[in-house]
Amino acid sequence: MGGCTIRSETQLSYAQIVKVSLQIPGDDLPVTVDAAVVRNMQVNRIGLEFLRLQQVERKRLQLFIQSELQRRGLRREPMEEVPTVAT
């Protein structure tokens, strides 16, 4: 899981590094990405590459994505673990 695209009216700059909180539906605590870099910008859309994400947060995000794909009938097998680099 290398990043995501978000919708935002916030003005950011290409290559800017930001901290991001992603709210998962039905979960009280947001997933926190400690550092992400802006890689792409379009009107109200920003492409982010995750630079630093704690293992527990990565797992929460993976489980959410897996459950959403299964719910939508787009994936039947479990997602494989993405190796992480210690930061």
N, C-alpha and C positions, 0 to 999 in steps of 0.2 A: 504494500500500500504506500504509494509514493506521494500522494497528494490529493487534491480535490479542486473543484470549481465551486465558487460561492457566488451568490447574488448579493450585491452591496452597492449602495450609493456613496459609500465612503471613497474619497479620493486617495489612492495609493500610487506609488511610483514603481516602475519596473525595477526589479532586484531589491526592493525594500524588504526588510525582514520584520515579520510581525508575529505576535502571539495570538492564537486563535482558540476560541471556545466553540465547540460544535454541540448543539443541543440535540440529543437523541430522543425521539418521541417515546413517552412512557418512562423515561429515566430522569430522576431528580437532578443528578449531577451532570454537567456537560463534560464532554471529552475535551481535554486540554492539550493543544499542540503547543509545545514550549517555543518552537521556532519554525516558521515557514517563510519561504521566499516567494515574492510575486514573480511569476514566470510569463503570465499572459494577461492582457487586459482588453476587455470589450465593454460595450455600454452595459453598465450595471452587473457585469460578470468579471470575476477575477480568478485566474488560474494560480493555484498555490502548490508549491513543492514542499513537502514536509522535510524539515532538516533535523528536528529534535522532537521525539515523541516517546514518552515513557512506555515501557513494555506493557504495563497494565492498561494504559489508555489505548495503545495499539490493539490489544486483544479485545477490548470493549467495542472498538470501532469495527474490527473484523467480524465479531459476532453479530453486530447490528446489520452490517452489509450482507452477511450470509443469510440471516433470517429474512431480510427484505427480498433478496433474490429468490429464495425458496418460496416465500409468500406469493411472489408474482409469477412463480412457475418458470423462472429463468435459469435456475441452477438446482440440480438434484444432489450432487456430491458435495461434501464439505470443501471449503476453501483450504488450500494448503497454506501452511505457515510461511510467512515471508521472513527470511533471515534478517536479523537486525545487527547493526553495528553499534557497539557500546559507545556512548557519548559521555 
